[in-house]
């Protein structure tokens, strides 16, 4: 008997073991006397089944042989071959998630969690639950992912699954607009990681970057940029390609938010080079999209180069299974590039498709696509159509929480509304931009008091 089974045989709840022995005996169609044989008495088998005795490892092996069962099945509750089958299914679910088949991943994981055998395999159950949370996040169901991750990460554990779960929870809070919670969870997890001596892991770097992104969305851009720079320094010490690329990637985003577009592009290209050398195809495609988006923000924009990069990224996503949010970002950027290059029809088609496909899962992206459609209409001289698209964007943004991306889009929308003569709507949009970024009107008048 394996050492781990010997330890379990000496510590297992005798009531649980007794029930399993009885179930196996009835399934085999044997009497207690037949199981006892010449080595044990019928009364001893009866006391085992009633939970009054816990047999030593040697006798338990004899009982298992008489029952035609394995010791694993009696101690763990699951036959070894069934454990292997469940782990193979977990691998299939992970592969489905990585390749973008999120519904398939959820279906497999839910089937595993519904298996009675999984209740006796806490490691399998925990791994399947974390995988389910990842699939829920990828599907856009952030609230369900948060509920599951809150339960999974409640008890701190110095292992990679817990660190990745805490990172995912911080990221989900941020994506749902709960920036304070995102920062709190991430920093609390970071402190525990430091205490546990795990700060040198790639997973720790990713957690730090998740917190930095939350600070970015909250508007603490300079602090977030300094956090990213510290993470870059740590990643350089680790000599880990993924950690270094992630750090440069996020520092690029921070510099872009600070208005340093050229520096942002340079940093993003550096991250892209590192990921390319590491042969990380999925993240290379995502980063190619982000580099192209930054190129479109340059003055003047590098539209042709950006479009070429976006098309290359789209082809890679088709192979690696890009998630809907990544594809939406890519298609919207393609629409902008086409508009800048003068292909209005292609720009309109891509923007309309992105707006329709992103309304539920990514409302800010959908609103951004509607704004682009309004710009296209205004460029064509169709003021009414532009007004309608801007109004649809306003309605979508009204349901979005107060984060920086919504505030920025409100501000851009206000400028566009002003440009087509919608003065009152523009004023309202400017006010909403301020509210979304956390600005409020002063309760006191700045005018002097006169006698």
Secondary structure, 3 states (H helix, E strand, C coil): CCHHHHHHHHHCCHHHHHHHHHHHHHHHCCCHHHHHCCCCCHHHHHHHHCCCCCCCHHHHHHHHHHHCCCHHHHHHCCCHHHHHHHHHHHHHHHHHHHCCCHHHHHHHHHHHHHCHHHHHCHHHHHHHHHHHHHHHHHHCCHHHHHHHHHHHCCCCCCCHHHHHHHHHHHHHHHHCCCHHHHHHHHHHHHHHHHHCCCCCCHHHHHHHHHHHHHHHHHCCHHHHHHHHHHHHHHHHHHCCHHHHHHHHHHHHHHHHHCCCHHHHHHHHHHHHHHHHHCCCHHHHHHHHHHHHHHHHHCCCCCHHHHHHHHHHHHHHHHHHCCCHHHHHHHHHHHHHHHHHCCCHHHHHHHHHHHHHHHCCCCHHHHHHHHHHHHHHHHHCCCHHHHHHHHHHHHHHHHCCCCCHHHHHHHHHHHHHHHHCCCHHHHHHHHHHHHHHCCCCCCCCCCCCCCC
